[in-house]
Amino acid sequence: MEDMNKRDQPFMMIEKNDSPDNLMSHLKNGMRSTKYKPVDYQQLHALTEAKKLASASTELKIRKAVQTSKASKEQTLIKQHKQVWWQEHQRLNDVRYKMESEIKSFLNEENIGNEWLTDLTNFEQELSEQWCVYLKNVINPIQQLRADLKYRQHHISKHSYSHTEFNSVKVLEEVDFVKTQLKAVFERLSLEQQKIENYLSDWSMKILDHSSEERCNLLSEVPMKLETLECPYPDLKSSVLNEFYNFTEKYQKKLQDVDLQLEDIARNFHLSEEDQWIYQAVLDQYPADLCGRRTLYLNMLQRYFPYKSRHDLVEHEKYCDQYRFAREQRRILISNWNKNRRDFMKKAVLTLAEACAAHAMEGTLAKDRRKQQELCAHLKAKVLQWRAHQEEVARLEMEISARRREKEEEREKLWKKKELFQRAEKKKKIRKYWAKKEQKWQEVEMRDLQRLEELKKLMAEQSVKDRER
């Protein structure tokens, strides 16, 4: 704009001369002197308008190129989405057919003598009959109405204008009536669907919570086998039981810490339960080995949740990854707890069996008390050694978990650095593009200035010739 404003100003040539006579002559003659030429404002305005039109044309081309690029990118994303949707559709259909066949074969093979399986078969038959009635009362009339409308549209030219108007009014009344009926049917079916989904969701949550709580309680309880085992040495049995209590308390504390971590992460979720289900379903549609998976599912999530910004979705993705990692840690913790509990039971039974054998040997060798003490010390040392091994295992598990968490954080940092690098590359390309445009504009300006100088020189020569004549 500054350059254009400078070009809009009149061009004046100032001849520097320090002679007092010349200065006095300039003051007397003023602008009427033959040395000063009038400015051609029309030519300057024409040049300015040409520059403005060229600039507007360039800007329009840039906007069209940006719009074309956006449309092409959108079409490419939609094409990739369609491929993923089709693969997911095929997979879900295969799973559905497989599950239906397994359920049918199970019901056909196991329903003999089972009352609840017979009830399920009857319920399936009832649903099939209801579906046939729905097809007959809802779908078939819609198809008949659609065929009738096509037929009328095809043969409408054979009827008069008044008859056509009468038929159109009648058809509109029929369509409105069908719409009203279908709206009522769909509302009723939606309410039934929502009710059944809520009922199943409540039961699934109850079953999962009950099974998880029951499993933790079973792991926390002292096994009946361990309590009923006989041991001739009360100190040894109490030591084994105390070790079991310490072992259980340690895992309970770890489990509580993981549960608190899960609760803290869950508080950061800003999606409702239904939106979270949609979020997880969208993520599950895109396989982990898909190229550009993150770009695709973030684009799809922005379509499902237009009221959420990309930053919010990325934050929610981070919290979901943390929650999934904590859930996996909890599952591994319970699995290790169960495994170590079985190992502890085997070693405890073996230890008590050895103690019983030692006591029997002591009855035979009552005089050899020193050997008995050494044996008891050896057994206690085994228990302490096992405890030390368990502590080392716990320490190693914590170190592995910390390394995995550090690895995840390092991966996230690398991803952020990569994203910043990509943004810097885009800015560099934009600056390079604008530098080229600026150079082009300067070349055009220099050419115009050169042409203007030539014209002025030509006009000066012509003026000299005119004066000579």
C-alpha positions in Angstrom: 0.0 0.0 0.0 2.8 2.4 0.8 4.3 1.8 -2.7 1.0 2.4 -4.3 0.5 5.6 -2.4 4.0 6.8 -3.5 3.1 6.0 -7.1 -0.2 8.0 -6.8 1.9 11.2 -5.9 2.8 13.5 -8.8 6.3 13.0 -10.3 8.4 16.1 -10.1 12.0 16.6 -11.3 14.1 18.9 -9.1 17.2 20.4 -10.7 19.7 21.4 -8.1 21.6 24.6 -8.8 23.1 26.9 -6.3 23.1 30.0 -8.6 21.2 32.9 -7.0 20.1 34.1 -10.5 18.5 30.8 -11.2 16.7 30.7 -7.9 15.4 34.2 -8.5 14.3 33.2 -12.0 12.4 30.2 -10.6 10.6 32.4 -8.1 9.6 34.9 -10.7 8.5 32.4 -13.4 6.9 29.9 -11.0 5.0 26.9 -12.5 4.6 28.8 -15.8 8.3 28.1 -16.6 8.9 25.9 -19.6 11.2 23.7 -17.5 8.2 22.2 -15.6 5.9 19.8 -17.4 2.3 19.1 -16.4 1.7 15.7 -14.8 -0.4 13.1 -16.7 -2.8 12.0 -13.9 -4.9 9.9 -16.2 -2.0 7.8 -17.2 -0.9 7.4 -13.5 -4.5 6.4 -12.5 -4.6 3.9 -15.4 -1.4 2.4 -14.2 -2.7 2.2 -10.6 -5.9 0.6 -11.7 -4.0 -1.9 -13.8 -1.9 -2.8 -10.7 -5.0 -3.2 -8.6 -6.7 -5.4 -11.2 -3.5 -7.6 -11.5 -3.3 -7.9 -7.7 -7.0 -8.8 -7.4 -6.7 -11.4 -10.1 -3.7 -12.9 -8.3 -5.5 -13.0 -5.0 -8.6 -14.7 -6.7 -6.3 -17.3 -8.2 -4.7 -18.0 -4.8 -8.1 -18.3 -3.2 -9.3 -20.7 -5.9 -6.1 -22.8 -5.5 -6.7 -23.0 -1.7 -10.3 -24.0 -2.2 -9.4 -26.6 -4.7 -6.7 -28.0 -2.4 -9.2 -28.1 0.5 -11.8 -29.9 -1.7 -9.2 -32.4 -3.0 -8.0 -33.1 0.6 -11.6 -33.6 1.8 -12.4 -36.0 -1.1 -9.2 -38.0 -0.3 -10.2 -38.2 3.4 -13.7 -39.3 2.5 -12.4 -41.9 0.1 -10.1 -43.3 2.9 -13.0 -43.2 5.4 -15.2 -45.2 2.9 -12.5 -47.9 2.6 -12.2 -48.2 6.3 -16.0 -48.3 6.8 -16.4 -51.0 4.1 -13.8 -53.2 5.8 -15.4 -52.6 9.2 -18.8 -53.4 7.7 -17.5 -56.6 6.2 -15.8 -57.6 9.5 -18.9 -56.9 11.6 -21.1 -58.8 9.2 -18.8 -61.8 9.4 -18.8 -61.6 13.2 -22.5 -61.3 13.2 -23.1 -64.3 11.0 -20.6 -66.3 13.1 -22.2 -65.4 16.4 -25.7 -66.1 15.1 -24.6 -69.5 13.8 -22.9 -70.3 17.1 -26.0 -69.2 19.1 -28.3 -71.3 16.8 -26.1 -74.4 17.1 -25.9 -74.0 20.8 -29.6 -73.6 21.2 -30.3 -76.6 19.0 -27.8 -78.8 20.7 -28.2 -77.8 24.4 -31.9 -76.9 24.7 -33.0 -80.5 25.5 -34.1 -80.5 29.1 -33.0 -76.9 29.7 -36.0 -74.7 30.4 -34.2 -71.3 30.0 -32.8 -72.4 26.7 -36.3 -73.3 25.6 -37.5 -69.9 26.7 -34.7 -68.3 24.6 -35.8 -70.3 21.5 -39.4 -69.2 22.0 -38.4 -65.6 22.4 -36.4 -65.8 19.2 -39.4 -67.2 17.4 -41.5 -64.4 18.9 -39.1 -61.8 17.6 -39.1 -63.4 14.2 -42.9 -63.2 14.1 -42.8 -59.6 15.2 -40.3 -58.8 12.5 -42.5 -60.4 9.8 -45.5 -58.3 11.1 -43.3 -55.2 11.0 -42.4 -55.9 7.4 -46.0 -56.5 6.4 -47.5 -53.5 8.2 -44.7 -50.9 7.7 -42.1 -51.7 5.1 -44.3 -53.2 2.5 -46.9 -50.3 2.4 -44.0 -47.9 2.0 -42.6 -49.8 -0.9 -46.1 -50.0 -2.5 -46.5 -46.2 -2.0 -43.1 -45.6 -3.6 -43.9 -47.8 -6.6 -47.3 -46.1 -6.9 -45.7 -42.6 -6.9 -43.2 -43.7 -9.6 -46.0 -45.1 -11.7 -48.0 -41.8 -11.3 -45.0 -39.7 -12.1 -44.4 -41.8 -15.3 -48.0 -41.5 -16.5 -48.8 -38.0 -15.3 -48.5 -36.6 -18.8 -51.5 -38.6 -19.9 -53.9 -36.8 -17.5 -55.4 -33.4 -17.6 -54.2 -30.5 -15.5 -57.2 -30.5 -13.1 -57.0 -34.3 -12.7 -53.2 -34.0 -12.1 -53.8 -31.4 -9.4 -56.4 -33.5 -7.7 -54.1 -36.6 -7.7 -51.1 -34.5 -6.4 -53.2 -33.3 -3.4 -54.3 -36.8 -2.7 -50.8 -38.2 -2.9 -49.5 -35.5 -0.6 -52.2 -36.4 1.9 -51.2 -40.1 1.7 -47.5 -39.2 2.1 -48.2 -37.0 5.1 -50.4 -39.7 6.7 -47.6 -42.3 6.2 -45.0 -39.9 7.6 -47.1 -39.4 10.7 -47.5 -43.1 11.2 -43.9 -43.9 10.7 -42.8 -41.1 13.0 -45.0 -42.6 15.8 -43.7 -46.1 15.1 -40.0 -44.9 15.1 -40.5 -42.9 18.3 -42.0 -46.0 20.0 -39.1 -48.2 18.7 -36.5 -45.7 19.8 -38.0 -45.6 23.3 -38.0 -49.4 23.5 -34.4 -49.5 22.2 -33.2 -46.9 24.7 -35.0 -48.8 27.5 -33.4 -52.2 26.5 -29.9 -50.6 26.1 -30.1 -49.0 29.6 -31.3 -52.2 31.1 -28.5 -54.2 29.5 -25.9 -51.5 30.3 -27.0 -51.6 34.0 -26.7 -55.4 34.2 -23.4 -55.5 32.4 -21.9 -52.9 34.8 -23.3 -54.8 37.8 -21.9 -58.1 36.5 -18.5 -56.6 35.7 -18.3 -54.7 39.1 -19.4 -57.8 41.0 -17.0 -60.1 39.2 -14.1 -57.7 39.7 -15.0 -57.2 43.4 -15.5 -60.8 43.9 -12.2 -61.7 42.3 -10.3 -59.2 44.5 -12.1 -60.6 47.6 -11.2 -64.1 46.7 -7.5 -63.1 46.2 -7.6 -61.3 49.6 -9.1 -64.1 51.6 -6.9 -66.7 53.3 -7.3 -70.0 51.4 -9.1 -72.7 53.3 -6.4 -75.2 52.3 -3.8 -73.1 54.0 -5.8 -72.7 57.2 -6.7 -76.4 57.4 -3.1 -77.6 56.9 -1.6 -79.2 60.0 1.7 -78.0 61.2 3.5 -79.2 64.3 5.2 -75.9 64.6 2.8 -73.0 65.4 5.5 -70.4 64.9 6.2 -71.6 61.4 2.5 -71.7 60.5 1.9 -68.2 61.9 5.0 -67.0 60.0 3.5 -68.4 56.8 0.2 -66.8 57.5 1.8 -63.5 58.4 3.8 -63.6 55.2 0.5 -64.2 53.3 -1.1 -61.3 55.0 1.9 -59.0 54.2 1.9 -60.3 50.6 -1.9 -59.6 50.2 -1.7 -56.2 51.9 1.1 -55.2 49.5 -0.9 -56.1 46.4 -4.1 -54.5 47.9 -2.2 -51.2 48.3 -0.9 -51.4 44.8 -4.4 -52.1 43.5 -5.8 -49.2 45.5 -3.2 -46.9 44.0 -4.0 -48.0 40.5 -7.8 -47.5 41.2 -7.1 -44.0 42.5 -5.1 -43.3 39.4 -7.9 -44.5 37.2 -10.4 -42.3 39.1 -8.1 -39.2 38.7 -7.8 -39.9 34.9 -11.5 -40.5 34.6 -12.3 -37.1 36.1 -10.5 -35.4 33.2 -12.9 -37.0 30.7 -15.2 -34.3 29.2 -17.4 -36.6 27.1 -20.7 -38.1 28.2 -21.0 -41.9 28.4 -22.7 -42.1 25.0 -20.1 -39.8 23.4 -17.3 -41.9 25.0 -18.9 -45.0 23.5 -18.9 -43.3 20.1 -15.3 -42.2 20.6 -14.2 -45.7 21.3 -16.2 -47.2 18.5 -14.6 -44.7 16.0 -11.2 -45.6 17.2 -11.9 -49.3 16.9 -12.9 -48.9 13.3 -9.4 -47.9 12.2 -6.8 -50.8 12.6 -3.5 -50.0 14.3 -1.5 -50.8 11.1 -3.5 -48.4 9.0 -1.3 -45.7 7.4 -2.4 -42.2 8.7 -4.6 -43.8 11.3 -4.5 -40.9 13.7 -5.2 -38.3 11.1 -8.2 -40.3 9.9 -9.8 -41.0 13.2 -9.2 -37.4 14.5 -10.9 -36.1 11.3 -13.9 -38.5 11.9 -14.1 -37.5 15.6 -14.3 -33.8 14.5 -17.2 -34.7 12.3 -19.0 -36.6 15.1 -18.2 -33.9 17.7 -18.2 -30.5 15.8 -18.6 -28.7 19.1 -15.2 -30.0 20.2 -11.9 -28.5 19.0 -9.0 -30.5 17.8 -7.1 -29.5 20.9 -9.9 -30.9 23.1 -9.9 -34.2 21.2 -6.1 -34.5 21.4 -6.3 -33.9 25.1 -9.0 -36.5 25.5 -7.0 -38.9 23.4 -4.0 -38.4 25.8 -6.3 -39.1 28.8 -7.7 -42.2 27.1 -4.2 -43.5 26.4 -3.3 -43.0 30.1 -6.6 -44.6 31.2 -6.0 -47.6 28.9 -2.4 -47.9 30.1 -3.5 -47.8 33.8 -6.2 -50.4 33.0 -3.6 -52.7 31.5 -1.4 -52.2 34.5 -4.3 -53.1 36.8 -5.0 -56.3 34.7 -1.3 -57.2 34.9 -1.2 -56.5 38.6 -4.2 -58.8 39.3 -2.7 -61.5 37.0 0.6 -61.3 38.8 -1.2 -61.3 42.1 -3.1 -64.5 41.2 0.1 -66.2 39.8 2.2 -65.2 42.9 -0.7 -66.4 45.1 -0.7 -69.8 43.5 3.1 -70.0 43.8 2.9 -68.9 47.4 0.4 -71.7 48.1 2.5 -74.3 46.5 5.6 -73.2 48.5 3.6 -72.9 51.7 2.1 -76.4 51.3 5.6 -77.8 50.5 7.1 -75.9 53.4 4.4 -77.2 55.8 4.8 -80.7 54.4 8.5 -80.5 55.0 7.7 -79.3 58.5 5.4 -82.3 59.1 8.1 -84.6 57.8 10.6 -82.9 60.0 8.3 -83.3 63.0 7.9 -87.0 62.2 11.6 -87.3 62.0 11.9 -85.5 65.3 9.6 -88.0 66.9 11.9 -90.7 65.8 15.0 -88.8 66.7 13.8 -87.1 69.9 17.3 -86.8 71.2 18.7 -84.8 68.3 17.3 -81.4 69.2 20.1 -79.5 67.5 19.2 -81.0 64.1 15.6 -79.9 64.6 16.6 -76.3 65.3 18.8 -76.2 62.2 15.9 -77.6 60.2 13.5 -74.9 61.5 16.0 -72.2 60.8 16.5 -73.6 57.3 12.7 -73.5 56.8 12.5 -70.0 58.1 15.3 -68.9 55.9 13.4 -70.3 52.9 10.4 -68.2 53.8 12.6 -65.1 54.3 14.4 -65.9 51.0 11.1 -66.2 49.2 9.9 -63.0 50.8 13.1 -61.3 49.5 12.5 -62.8 46.1 8.9 -61.4 46.2 10.2 -57.9 47.1 12.7 -58.1 44.3 10.0 -59.1 41.9 7.8 -56.2 43.1 10.7 -53.8 42.7 11.4 -55.0 39.2 7.7 -54.7 38.3 7.7 -51.1 39.5 10.8 -50.3 37.5 9.4 -51.9 34.4 6.2 -49.9 34.8 8.2 -46.7 35.3 10.2 -47.4 32.2 7.1 -48.0 30.2 5.6 -44.8 31.4 8.8 -42.9 30.6 8.8 -44.5 27.2 5.2 -43.3 26.6 6.1 -39.8 27.7 9.2 -39.8 25.5 7.1 -41.0 22.5 4.6 -38.2 23.1 7.4 -35.6 23.3 8.8 -36.9 20.0 5.4 -36.6 18.4 5.0 -33.0 19.6 8.5 -32.2 18.2 7.6 -33.8 14.9 4.4 -31.7 14.7 6.3 -28.5 15.5 8.8 -29.4 12.8 6.0 -29.9 10.2 4.5 -26.6 11.1 7.9 -24.9 10.7 8.3 -26.5 7.3 4.8 -25.2 6.2 5.7 -21.7 7.4 9.0 -21.8 5.5 7.2 -22.8 2.3 4.7 -19.9 2.7 7.5 -17.4 3.3 9.3 -18.8 0.2 6.1 -18.4 -1.9 5.6 -14.8 -0.7 9.2 -14.0 -1.5 8.7 -15.2 -5.1 5.6 -13.1 -5.4 7.4 -10.0 -4.0 10.3 -10.5 -6.4 7.8 -10.8 -9.3 6.0 -7.6 -8.2 9.4 -5.8 -7.9 10.3 -6.9 -11.5 7.0 -5.6 -12.8 7.5 -2.3 -10.9 11.0 -1.9 -12.2 9.9 -2.5 -15.8 7.1 0.1 -15.4 9.6 2.6 -13.9 12.0 2.0 -16.7 9.2 2.5 -19.2 8.2 5.7 -17.4 11.8 7.0 -17.6 12.0 6.2 -21.3 8.7 8.1 -21.9 10.0 11.1 -19.9 13.2 11.1 -21.8 11.3 10.9 -25.0 9.1 13.7 -23.9 12.1 15.8 -22.9 13.7 15.3 -26.3 10.5 16.2 -28.0 10.3 19.3 -25.9 13.9 20.3 -26.9 13.0 19.7 -30.6 9.9 21.8 -30.2 11.9 24.7 -28.7 14.5 24.4 -31.5 11.7 24.7 -34.1 
